[in-house]
Amino acid sequence: MSDASKPGNFLARDVAVAKLLAWSGIILVISLGITQGLMMGFIPPPSPTLSAEELAQIFIDRKIGIRVGTLIQCICYSFWGTWAISIVACMRRMERGIPILSYAAIANAGGAYVFFMMMPITWAMIAFRPETMDPKFIQIMNDYVWFIFILSWPPFALFMIMIATAIFRDHNLPTIYPRWLAFFNLWCAVLITPAGLIEFVKTGPFAYDGAISFWFIYLVFFGWIMVMSVETLKSLNRVALKAAA
C-alpha cells in the first residue's frame, strides 16, 4: 500500500477539509458584519415605524451599496451549509448504529440554508429599480426580509438542540465536544425564542429593530456560530493528533 493510500492519510485529508468547512462559518459571520453593516447600513434595521416613502428613499440612496453587499452575501451565505456539515461530521462520530441525529441535522441545515439565501436575493431585487417601485411595495418587501432574518429561528434552535443531544449521547472517551457545549447550545436555543414576538409589535425591545429581537438575538446567534466554529476546530485538531499518535 502506498503512503498516499494509507488510512491515516485519508483521515488527515478528511480532517483538513472539515477544518476548512469549520472556518467557513467564521467567514460567514465576518462577511455579514461587513456587508450588512458597513456596505448596506442595515445594522440595525430600518425602523418598522418609518413611512413607506422614507424607507423607499433609503433604498434609493443606498442602492449601489445594497447591490454590492447582497452580491457578496449570496456567495458567503452559502457557507452556512458548509459550516453546518463540519459540525454534522463531528456528530456522526458521536453516534452508534444508524446516525439518526446526523441525518436529521443535514436535512435541517439544508432547509435553513434557504432562509439565508432569501434575504440578499430579496434586498437585491428591491435595490434593482427602487425609483420605479411603489414605496408601499418596498415597505412590504423590507418587512418580509426582516421577518425571514429573525422569525426563522425555529430550525436554527432545532439544530442547536440536535447538537446538544448528540453531545449528551456521545460514546467516545474523551468526548468529541466538551459537555459544557451541550448546555451552551440548549441555552442558545432558548435565548433566540423571543424572535417570535416581532410579528406582534412595531416599537420597543421586541420589534425587529429592538434591543432584544435584533441586538440580543443577533449577538446570541452569530456568537453561537463563532463558538461552535472554534470548538469544532479544536475537536478536529484532537482527531488529527489522535490519528497521528
C-alpha positions as CSV (number, residue, x, y, z in Angstrom):
1,M,0.0,0.0,0.0
2,S,1.5,3.4,-1.0
3,D,1.8,6.1,1.6
4,A,-0.8,8.2,-0.1
5,S,-3.4,5.4,0.2
6,K,-2.9,4.6,3.9
7,P,-6.0,5.0,6.1
8,G,-4.2,7.6,8.3
9,N,-3.6,9.8,5.2
10,F,-7.2,9.6,4.2
11,L,-8.2,10.7,7.7
12,A,-5.7,13.5,7.7
13,R,-7.1,14.8,4.4
14,D,-10.7,14.4,5.7
15,V,-9.9,16.4,8.8
16,A,-8.2,19.1,6.7
17,V,-11.3,19.5,4.6
18,A,-13.6,19.5,7.7
19,K,-11.4,22.3,9.2
20,L,-11.9,24.4,6.1
21,L,-15.6,23.9,6.4
22,A,-15.5,25.0,10.0
23,W,-13.6,28.1,9.1
24,S,-16.3,29.0,6.5
25,G,-18.7,29.7,9.4
26,I,-16.3,32.4,10.7
27,I,-16.1,33.9,7.2
28,L,-19.9,34.0,7.1
29,V,-20.2,36.0,10.3
30,I,-17.4,38.4,9.3
31,S,-19.0,38.9,5.8
32,L,-22.3,39.6,7.3
33,G,-20.9,42.4,9.6
34,I,-19.1,44.0,6.6
35,T,-21.9,43.8,4.1
36,Q,-25.0,44.3,6.1
37,G,-23.4,46.8,8.5
38,L,-20.8,48.8,6.5
39,M,-22.0,48.5,2.9
40,M,-25.8,48.3,3.3
41,G,-26.3,50.2,6.5
42,F,-28.8,47.6,7.8
43,I,-27.2,47.1,11.3
44,P,-29.5,48.0,13.0
45,P,-32.5,47.5,10.6
46,P,-34.6,50.5,9.4
47,S,-37.3,51.1,12.0
48,P,-40.7,49.4,11.3
49,T,-42.3,52.8,12.1
50,L,-40.7,54.5,9.1
51,S,-43.2,55.6,6.4
52,A,-43.2,53.8,3.1
53,E,-41.7,56.9,1.4
54,E,-38.9,57.3,4.0
55,L,-38.0,53.6,3.6
56,A,-38.0,53.8,-0.2
57,Q,-35.6,56.8,-0.1
58,I,-33.2,54.7,2.0
59,F,-33.1,52.0,-0.8
60,I,-32.7,54.7,-3.4
61,D,-29.8,56.4,-1.6
62,R,-28.1,53.1,-0.8
63,K,-28.9,51.1,-3.9
64,I,-25.2,50.6,-5.0
65,G,-24.1,49.5,-1.6
66,I,-27.0,47.2,-1.3
67,R,-26.4,45.6,-4.7
68,V,-22.7,45.0,-4.0
69,G,-23.4,43.9,-0.4
70,T,-26.0,41.4,-1.5
71,L,-23.7,40.0,-4.2
72,I,-21.1,39.2,-1.6
73,Q,-23.8,37.8,0.8
74,C,-25.1,35.5,-1.9
75,I,-21.6,34.0,-2.0
76,C,-20.7,34.0,1.7
77,Y,-24.2,32.9,2.9
78,S,-23.6,29.7,1.0
79,F,-21.1,28.9,3.8
80,W,-24.0,28.2,6.2
81,G,-24.3,24.7,4.6
82,T,-20.6,24.0,4.5
83,W,-20.2,25.1,8.1
84,A,-23.1,23.0,9.3
85,I,-21.6,19.9,7.6
86,S,-18.4,20.3,9.6
87,I,-20.5,20.0,12.8
88,V,-22.5,17.1,11.4
89,A,-19.3,15.3,10.6
90,C,-18.4,15.5,14.3
91,M,-21.9,14.5,15.3
92,R,-21.6,11.4,13.1
93,R,-18.5,10.3,15.2
94,M,-20.7,10.6,18.3
95,E,-23.4,8.2,17.2
96,R,-23.5,4.5,17.1
97,G,-25.6,2.4,14.7
98,I,-28.0,4.4,12.4
99,P,-26.9,8.1,12.7
100,I,-30.4,9.5,13.1
101,L,-29.4,12.8,14.5
102,S,-26.8,13.3,11.8
103,Y,-29.3,12.7,9.1
104,A,-31.9,15.0,10.7
105,A,-29.2,17.7,11.1
106,I,-28.3,17.5,7.4
107,A,-31.9,17.9,6.4
108,N,-32.4,20.7,8.9
109,A,-29.3,22.6,7.8
110,G,-30.3,22.3,4.2
111,G,-33.7,23.8,4.9
112,A,-32.3,26.6,7.0
113,Y,-29.9,27.5,4.1
114,V,-32.9,28.7,2.1
115,F,-33.6,31.4,4.7
116,F,-30.0,32.7,4.4
117,M,-30.3,33.0,0.6
118,M,-33.7,34.6,0.5
119,M,-32.5,37.6,2.4
120,P,-29.9,39.0,0.0
121,I,-31.9,38.0,-3.1
122,T,-34.9,40.0,-1.8
123,W,-32.8,43.0,-0.9
124,A,-31.1,42.9,-4.3
125,M,-34.5,42.8,-6.0
126,I,-35.6,45.9,-4.2
127,A,-32.4,47.7,-5.0
128,F,-32.6,46.8,-8.7
129,R,-35.0,49.6,-9.5
130,P,-36.2,51.3,-6.3
131,E,-37.0,54.6,-8.1
132,T,-39.8,52.9,-10.1
133,M,-41.3,50.8,-7.3
134,D,-44.4,51.7,-5.3
135,P,-43.0,52.7,-1.8
136,K,-45.6,50.6,-0.1
137,F,-44.4,47.5,-2.1
138,I,-40.8,48.3,-0.9
139,Q,-42.1,48.6,2.7
140,I,-43.8,45.2,2.4
141,M,-40.8,43.5,1.0
142,N,-38.5,45.1,3.6
143,D,-40.7,43.8,6.3
144,Y,-40.6,40.4,4.6
145,V,-36.8,40.3,4.7
146,W,-36.6,41.1,8.4
147,F,-39.2,38.6,9.2
148,I,-37.1,36.0,7.3
149,F,-34.0,37.2,9.2
150,I,-35.5,37.0,12.6
151,L,-38.7,35.0,12.6
152,S,-37.0,32.0,11.0
153,W,-35.5,31.0,14.4
154,P,-37.1,27.5,14.9
155,P,-34.9,25.4,12.5
156,F,-31.8,27.0,14.0
157,A,-33.0,26.3,17.5
158,L,-33.7,22.8,16.5
159,F,-30.2,22.4,15.1
160,M,-28.8,23.6,18.5
161,I,-30.9,21.0,20.3
162,M,-29.7,18.3,18.0
163,I,-26.1,19.2,18.6
164,A,-26.7,19.2,22.4
165,T,-28.5,15.8,22.2
166,A,-25.6,14.3,20.2
167,I,-23.1,15.6,22.8
168,F,-25.0,14.1,25.6
169,R,-25.2,10.7,23.8
170,D,-21.5,10.8,22.7
171,H,-20.0,7.4,23.4
172,N,-16.4,8.5,22.8
173,L,-13.8,8.9,25.6
174,P,-12.8,11.7,25.6
175,T,-16.0,13.1,24.1
176,I,-15.8,14.8,20.7
177,Y,-17.1,18.1,22.1
178,P,-16.9,19.1,25.8
179,R,-20.1,18.6,27.8
180,W,-20.5,22.2,28.6
181,L,-21.1,22.9,24.9
182,A,-24.3,20.9,25.0
183,F,-25.7,23.2,27.7
184,F,-24.4,26.2,25.7
185,N,-26.4,25.0,22.7
186,L,-29.6,24.5,24.8
187,W,-29.3,27.9,26.3
188,C,-28.8,29.5,22.8
189,A,-31.9,27.6,21.6
190,V,-33.9,29.1,24.4
191,L,-32.5,32.6,24.1
192,I,-33.4,33.1,20.5
193,T,-37.1,32.2,21.0
194,P,-38.1,35.9,21.7
195,A,-37.6,36.4,17.9
196,G,-41.1,35.1,17.5
197,L,-42.6,38.3,19.0
198,I,-41.6,40.6,16.2
199,E,-44.9,39.9,14.4
200,F,-46.9,41.5,17.2
201,V,-45.1,44.9,17.8
202,K,-43.6,47.7,15.7
203,T,-41.8,49.5,18.6
204,G,-39.9,48.6,21.7
205,P,-37.4,45.9,22.5
206,F,-39.3,43.1,20.7
207,A,-39.7,45.0,17.4
208,Y,-37.4,43.8,14.6
209,D,-35.0,46.7,15.3
210,G,-35.3,46.3,19.0
211,A,-32.8,45.6,21.8
212,I,-34.0,42.0,22.3
213,S,-35.4,40.8,18.9
214,F,-32.5,42.3,17.0
215,W,-29.4,43.1,19.0
216,F,-29.6,40.4,21.7
217,I,-30.7,37.6,19.3
218,Y,-28.2,38.8,16.7
219,L,-25.3,38.5,19.2
220,V,-26.5,35.2,20.6
221,F,-27.0,33.6,17.2
222,F,-23.8,34.8,15.5
223,G,-21.9,34.3,18.7
224,W,-23.1,30.7,18.7
225,I,-21.7,30.2,15.2
226,M,-18.3,31.6,16.3
227,V,-18.2,29.4,19.4
228,M,-19.2,26.3,17.5
229,S,-16.6,27.1,14.8
230,V,-13.8,27.4,17.4
231,E,-14.9,24.2,19.3
232,T,-15.2,22.3,16.0
233,L,-11.7,23.3,15.0
234,K,-10.4,22.2,18.4
235,S,-12.3,18.9,18.1
236,L,-10.9,18.2,14.6
237,N,-7.4,19.0,15.8
238,R,-7.8,16.4,18.6
239,V,-8.9,13.9,16.0
240,A,-5.8,14.6,13.9
241,L,-3.5,14.3,16.8
242,K,-5.0,11.1,17.9
243,A,-4.7,9.7,14.4
244,A,-1.1,10.7,14.2
245,A,-0.3,9.1,17.5
